[in-house]
Amino acid sequence: MAKRKIAVFSTGWAADILAQFMRGMSEEVSSGNTDLYLFMCYANPGEINGALTGDLNIMNLPDLSLFDGAVVVSNLLDYPVERSEIFEKCKKAGIPVVSHGLVVDGACSVITENGIGMRDLTRHLIDKHGVKNIIFIAGSPNNGDSNDRLAAVREVCKEKGLDFSDDNVAYTNWDLTNCENIILDACERNEMPDAFICANDELAMTGIVALEKYNLEAPKDVIITGFDCLQEAQTFYPSIASVNQNLKEHGRKCAALINDMIDGREVEPLIKLPCSFCEGESCGCNCPEEAANRRLRSGTITFKNIQLANAATWHTIAIERTIMGCDSYTEIRRAVTGMLSRTHTFEGSDFHILFDPSCYRSEITTEVSNEDFGYSEKMDVIFSMKDNAIQNIRSIRTKDLVPGISDDDPNHLYIFIPVHERGIKIGYIVFVDCYDKIESKAIREFLERFNSAVEKARKAMYLKAINDSVRELSHIDALTHVKNRTAYELRLEEFRKKAETKNKPEFGIVLFDLNNLKKVNDELGHYSGDEYIKNSCKLICSIYKNSPVFRIGGDEFVVILDGKAYLQRNELIREFETEMNIVMNSDRPLEERVSIAYGMAVFEEDDTVDSVVKRADVAMYNTKKKMKAGRK
């Protein structure tokens, strides 16, 4: 029986929320034969130089026609264009889709009844703590959750007869620095409200830390509340008065709904799940018992998280150094496989790194089209480990996503994160079943260092390619674009070294000297003389197309014969004679009627490279004398 595949799309910034949500989804599908595929990035609206494009490109990775259903964590994927594209792709693929956190037309939507918890929180502040002047620290102006929470505050203030206008709202766009500046500005102007109600817990904790710069405290000097009941916020001091959405239950509900839709059962188009207000020390109440118990264990929890973070840091530093020492993608594959074969505690027993073949072509490209979205049809497998064993898989079809998995495998959560250099797609990484690494943001730490390492390695590759190109150009003759005398001398040196070994080289040399060049220059000018040289070079190259051709002087060329050309040397010299005679005796313009003297010699047992060159030179001058005398 084929496994059911459900795609999930989200960003990873709200790590605690996403981890709880995914745990709920996994628990709901655990009894069935279902895999979850989470496509996740850490896209930041403030990113520049195409980095945002590179992050969000991971949303283009899956072929949704191969999935049974999809869940979009819309309130965390706060990018309307990309979000709409995902829903449109689901529609084209003919698969059901659930939107979590935002109401979306054409999709079943699961949202939090933000108003219930936020109204209870606001009434609590007014009725129990005597709050009259409130500043709401909002997320972004177009965020549904933030706006719903703001609307609840407005409603209660109106109900209680308190003034609350647009001047009581400060938008942060979910940027913690913006939140800090709002709090500091109120401190600086000495215009502190009775309470800051924040759109989420991270904003609330940021505000409390900002107060310390002015020796102020919550709730003594001002009440600060949040939303989400993050575990970190509950062990924070003071514990954050907040609203619990119970995201694990949201995950269960979304998974149950998408399964019902896949099975063809009718479902409600909009489901609202309740949330509840939780008192906390930041509003002047006692720390809840559960939070107090967690705080007692906070030292252990903190130590565990620090261990995980340190493991991520040191391990990714080692990976970064390994990658930065590579000068090609082939080298990256070898080096990364070697390192992760020895130590992969952080990655776990299942882990995969895949690169898009196009990144090889772009390693010396400085500009990439911003319209180059999606991924190639095949992916190169840089590293793949399944069940603690390295898989020797070189490439896969991109639509298969993960190397070596099958329907017989246990249920898994596959987490896909993008590897890119600004807007240049490099590939993606797959983590498996690592909810703790989502929650601790260890995946983010890993991804940032990995991307940084690849970017630095690519720059090194680019510089190497440029240097190679410059070096190659220094070996090219400017007029004819064949190799020059410097390149010729380097090639001879290679044969000299081979001649000193037991395995003597098999090679030959053909020297060419142009006849009549002075006549063309004198009668037609040097421009025509240059054309005569180029036409002579074209004739030589047309016959010796599989051999290196060198221009070693104004009117002198050399061909080095090895391999197939060496074995066919006599046939080639006869073909050259025939073609030259046809050209020489034609009625073409003088600069096209080229005449070239030639001489060939081959390396023999007791020869030196230089003696072969001398014999070829003697043979060439003998031919030249015969041609001048009118004899072949």
N, C-alpha and C positions, 0 to 999 in steps of 0.2 A: 504494500500500500504506500502510495506516494506521500511524503511528508507535507503537511500544511505549512506554508511560508507566509509570515506576516511581516511587512515592512513597517518600520517606525522611523519618523523623521523628527529631529530636534536639535537644538544647540545644547551645549553642556555646561553653560555658565551657572545655571541654578542647579548645582550638582546634587545637593541633598534632595531637592524636589524630584529631579529626574531619576535618581537612584531608587527612591521610594516607589515612584510610578512604575519603573521597570520591574522591580521586585513583585509588585502587585500583578502585573501582566504575566510574569513568569509563573507565579503561583497558580493563576487561573488556568493556564494552558498546560500545566505540568502533567495532568492526567491524560492528555491527548498526545497525538504524534505531531507536534508542532514546533517549529523553530522560529525565533524572533530575530529579525535583522534590523539593528539600530544604525541608522546613518546619521552621524553626529559630527559637529564641528564647533569651533569656538570663535565663530565669526563676530567681529566687532565693527559696528558702523563707522568708527573713527579710523579704520585701517585705510592705508593709502597704497599707491603703486600696484593696484590689482590684487592686493592680499585678500580683500573681501571676496573677490571673484574666485580666487584659489580655494578659499575656505568653503564657500557655498557650492562649489562644483561637485562636492561629494553627494549632493542631493540628486545629481544627474546620473549617478553610477548605476543604480538598479534598472533592469528591464522589467517594468512592472507587469507586463503581460505574463511573466513567469511566476508572479505572486498570486496568492489567493485573496489577500486583502491588505489594507494599509491603515495605519494610525498616524495622524499628524499632530504632534504636541504643539498646537498652533500658538498658545500663549508664550511658549519659550522660543519658537521660531518666528521672531518678530521682524520678518522681512516679507512684506505683502506680495511683492512680485514673485519671489521664489516659492512662497507658500501657494499662491494661486496656480503656478505652473505644476506643482505636485498634484493638486486636486484635478487639474485638467488632464494630466498624464494618467491618473487613476481612471478617469472617465473614459479616455480613449482605450485604455487596456481592458475596460469592462469589469473592473474589480470594485468591491465595496470599500468605502473609506469612512473612518471616524475622525472627527476633529475634536481634540481635547483642548478646553480652555477658551475657545472662541466659537461663536455660532457661524457656520459656513453653509451657504445655500447648496443644496444637492448632496450634503453629507449629513450623516447622523452626528449630532454634536453633544458632547458631554462637558458641562461647565460647572463651576462652583457657584452656588448661590451666595456670591460675595456679600450681598446686602445683609443677610441674616447675621453673620458674625460681626461685620463692621458696624451695623446698627447697635448690636449688643455692646460692643467695645465702646462706642461713642457715648451711649447712654450711661454706661458704667462710669466713664470719666466725668460726665456732667453731674450725675446723681450722687455718686459716692465720693468723688474727689473735688467737686465744686468747680470744675473747669468751665471757663466762660469764653476764653480767647484761644482759638485753635488755628494752627497752620498745618495744612495737609501737604506733605512732601510726596509728590506724585512721581510716577515713572515717566513714560513718554505720552504725549498728548493723544496719540492714536491707539494706545494700548487699552484693550477692552477691560481687562482685569482692573487696571489702575483706575479707569474711568468709572467702573461699577462701584469700586470702593469709595471713590470721591463722591459719587452720587449719594451713597448711603450716609456719609458724613453730612452732606448738605441737607439731606432729608431730616436727620435727627436735630441738627442745629435749628432748622426752621420749626420743627415740632416743639423745641424747647425755648423758642423765642430768642435765639442767639444770632448775632450778626455773623454772616459768613458769605463773603463775596469772592470774586476772582483774585482779589489781592491776598486772600488767605490760602492761595494755592501756589506752590513752587514746584516746577518741573525739573527733573534731574536727567531724564532720558536713561534712567537706570545706571547712571555713572556715579560711582561712590564719591569721586572727587567733587562733583557738582553738589552732592548732598553735604559734604564737609564744608564747602564754601558757603552754602545757605545758612548752616548753623553758626559758623564763625562770623558771618556778616551780622546776624541777629545779636550775637554777643558783643561785637564791636560797636553796634549802634545802641546797645543796651535796650533793645526792643524785644525782649523775650516774651513769647506767648505763655499761656498756662500749659499748653501741650503741643508737641509735634506728633501728629499721627502720620506714620510713614506707610507707604504702599507695600513695603515688605520688610522682613527682619534685617536684611543686610544694610538697608538704609538706616534703620533704627540703631543698629550697633555702631555704624559709622558716626551717627550723630552723637551718641554718648561718648565715644572716644574723642570727638572734636571738642566737646565741652571741657575736657580736662585741660586744654590749652589755656582756658580762662579760669581754671580752678573751680569750675562749676560741676555739679553732679545731678544725675537723674535718680530718683524723682525729687530730691530735695529742692533743686532750683528750677527744674522744668520736667514735666512728664514727657517721656518718649515711648511710643508704642510701635509695633510692627504688624506683620501679617505673614503667615505660613507656618509658624511654630517649628522652625528649624531646630534640629537637635543642638546645633552650635549656639543658637540664641537662648535655649533653655538652660544651658550650663554657663552661659555668659553671666558676668556680674555687673549690674543687676540683671536678673533674668528678665527677658523681654515679654511684656504683656502683649499678647498676639492673638491670632485667629488660626485655628487648626483646620486645614482643608482635608486632612486624612488622604494624602496622595496615593497611598498604597491601595486604598479602596477605589480610587479613581482608575488606577491601573487595572484592577480586577474588572471593573465595570466596562472599560474600553475593550479589554480582551474578550469578555463575554459577549459584548455587542457585536464585535467584528465576526466572531464565530457564528453567532445567530444569523448575521447577514450573509455569510458565506454559505450557510446551510439553507438559506432561502426563507428563514422565518421573518415575520414582520416585527419591526421594532419602532419605538417612538422616535421621531426625528430630533427631539430635543429632550435631554435628560439633565436635570439640575440636581446636584448633590449638595446636601447641607454642609455648613461649616460651623464651628463653635468657638466662642470667645474663651480664651485662657488667661486668667489673671497672672500677673507677674510682678516682680519687684520694681520694674521700671515705671509702673503706674502708682506705686505705693502700697501694693498688696504683698502678701507672703508668696514665696516661691512655691509653686505646686509640688506636691509630694514626689511625683514621678521625676520632675525636673531636679528636685533636691537630691534624690537618690542618684540620678545620673551625674550630678555635679560631684557627689562623693567619689564617683568612679572616674571623674574627669581626668585625674592624673594618669590613670591606666589608659584611658581612651586617647589622651593627648600623646602619651608615650608611644602607643601603637601607631597613631597617625604620623608622628615624627619619624618612627622607624620606616614606615611605608614611604614617606616623603624622601627620607635620606636614601633609601634603597633606590628610589626612582632617580634621585639626583646623581648619585655616584655611578649608577649603572648607565644612565643616559650620557653622562660625561664620558664614560669609557667608549660608548657607542659613537659619540660625537668625534672623539679623537680617532677612532678606527676609520670612520667614514672620511674624515678630513685628510687622512693619509693616503687616500685613493686618488688615482688620476684617470679613472675610467669607470663606467658602470659595471663592466665585467669585474674589475677589481673590487668594487663595492660588494658585489654578490659574493665573491670569494672571502673577503675579509669579514663581512657580517656573519656569514654562515660559520666561519671558523670561530668567531667570538661567541655567538649564541649557542653553538654546539657545546661549548665548555660551561657556560653559565647563562641560565635563563630563568632564574628563580622569580624575577620580577614579572616576566612575560607569562609565566605559567606553562602548562603542558601543551597548550594549543595557541599558536601565534603565527601570523603570516605577514610578510611584507611583499607587496607587488608594485612593480613600476610599469608605467605606460611606455611602450616602445617609442613613442614620439619624443620622449625626453632625451633619447640618444641623439635624435636628429637635431634637437634644439640645444645641445650642450655648447655649441659655439654660436648660437643665435642670440642677438641682443634684444630683438623685438619679437613679441608674440601677439597675434591678433586677439583682441578682447572678445571676439566672437568664437573663439576656439574652445567651446564648452564641451562637456561630456568626456568620454574616454574612448580609446581605440577599441577595435573588435577583439583584440587579444591583449593579455597582460603578461609581462615577464615576471616569473616568480623569483624574487631575490632571496627570500628565505621562507621556509614552510615547515612547521612542526605540528604534528597531530599525535595526540596520546603520548606525548613525551618522546616521539621519534621523528628524526629529520626526514622529510619527504623529498625524494629526488625528482621533483617536477619542474620542468624548465619554463613552461608557459601554460596558460589556461585561456579558454574563451571568457571574455569579460562578463558575459551574462551568467557564468557559473559562480562568480564572485569569490568563492573560497576553494583553494586547492584540496582535492582528495576527500571531500566529504560525501556521505551517501545517506540514503533514506533509512539505513539500518543503524545509524548513529543515534546516541541518546539525544534528547532535546537540548538545545543550546541557545544562548543569546550571543549572536555575533555582532560585534561593535566595529563599525567602519569609520575611520577617521582619515582626512585627506593629507597627503604629502604633496607639497607644492612650494615653488619659489615665486612669491608674489602671485602674479596671475598665470604663471606657467605650471601646468599640471605635471606632476611627477608620478603620482600613483596613489596608493592608499595602504593603510595598515589595518589588520584585523586582530582585535583582542577578543577573547572568548570567556563568557561567564564571570566577568570581573566587576561585580557591582560595587565592591569596596573601592576600586580604583576610579570609578565614576564619581563616587561620593567624596573621596578625598582629593579629587582633581589631579591624581597622580598621572592619569592618562594625558591630561593637558601638559604637565611637566615633561613627560616623555615626548609628546608631539612637538612641543616648542623646540626642544634640543635637537630632535631628529631633523625637523625642517631646517633649523639653523645649520646643522652639519651638512645637509644635502646642498643647501644654498652656497656654503663656503666651498664645498667640494666642486660644485658646478663652476664657480668662479675660477677655481684653480684649473679645472679642465678647459675653461674658456681661454685663460691666459696661456696654457700649454698649447692649445690649438692655434692661437694667434702666433706664438713663438715658432711653432712648427711651420705655420704658413709663411712667416717672415723668412725663416731659414730656407724654406722651399723656394721662395721668390729669389733669394740670394743665389740660388743654384740654377736659375732660369735665364736663358739668353733673351734679352729684351726685344730683339728684332724678330727672331723665328719662334720663340716660346718653347724651344727644346731645351734640354739641359746644357749648362755651360761648362767651361774648362774646370772650374772648381769642383763641380759635381763629378766630372770625369776623373780627376785626380783622386777624389775620395773613393770612387768605385774601383779604380786600379789598386788602391791601397788595400781594399777588401780582398782582392784576388791575390795580392802579394802575401797577405797573412795566410790565406788558404794554401798557397803554394808551398809554404813552410811546413805544412802538416803532412801526415802519411796519406791522407785522402786528397790526392792532387785534383785540382779543379779541371773541368772540361769547359773550355771557352775559346772563342776566337775573336779577332779584331778586324774590322774593315775600316780602312782610312779612305777618306774622299777629299779631293782637291778640285775646286772649280776652275774650269778652263774659261777663257774669254771674259773674265770679270772686268779686267782693265779696259778691254775694248768697249764693253757696254758703258762703263763709267765715262770714258772719253767721248764716245759718240752720242750717248743719250742722257748723260748726267747721273749723279749719284742716287737720285730717287729711283731711276730705272735700275741702277746697280743693286739697290736694296731689294727691288722686286725680283731681280735675277737670283739673288741669294735665297729669298723666300721660296721661289719656285723650285730651286734646286733642293732645298730642304724638304719641300712637299713630296718631290719624287722619291727621295731617300726614305722618308717616313712611310710612304704608301707601300713600299716593298718590305721594309723592316718594321711593320706595324706592331709586332710583338716583342720588339727589342728596344732598349734605351738608345736614343740618338743624342749626340752631343755636338755642339758647335764649339770648337776649341781654338778658332782663329777667325780672321776676317773671311777667308775663303776655304776653311778646312772644317770637315765634319768627321765624326767617328761613330761607328756602331759597335757595341759589344754584344757578341753572340753567346748565348748559353741556352740550356734547355732545348726546346724544340727547334728554335732558330739555329742553334749550333749543329743539330743533326741534319737540318735542311740547308746548310750553308751553301752548298754548290748549286742547288736548285735556285736559291734566292739570288745568288750573284748572276746566274744566267738570266733570270727574270728581270733583274735590274738592267743588264746590258740591253735586253730586248726593248724595254720601255724607254730607256734613254735614247736609243737609236731612232725610235719612232718620233720622239719629241725633237731630237736634234735635226732630223731630216724633214720636218714639217714646214709649212708655210706660215707658221705663227710669227708674232712679233719677236724681235731679237731677244728681249728680256725673258721670253718664254721658251726659247730654243736652247735649253740648258745643255752644257757639255761638262761631264764630271769624270775626272780620273779616279781610279780606285785601286786598292790593293788589299788582299786578305791574307792573314796568317793565323794559325791555331797553336794553342799551347801543347807542347809535347813533353815527354818524360823528363828530359834534362834541361828544359827551358827555364828561363826566368820570365816574369811578366814583361820586363823591359826589353828582353830579346825578341819577344813576340811583336811588341810595338815596332821595333826596328825593322823586322822582316816585313811587316805590313807596309811600313813607310817605303822600303826599297821596292816592294811590289807595286805600290801606287805610282812611284816615279817612273818605273819601267812602262807602266800602262800609259802614263802621261806622254812619254817620249813617242810611243807608238801612235797615240792619237794626234799628236802634233805632226807626225810624219805622214798622217793620213792613213795609217794602218790600224786595224783592230788589234 
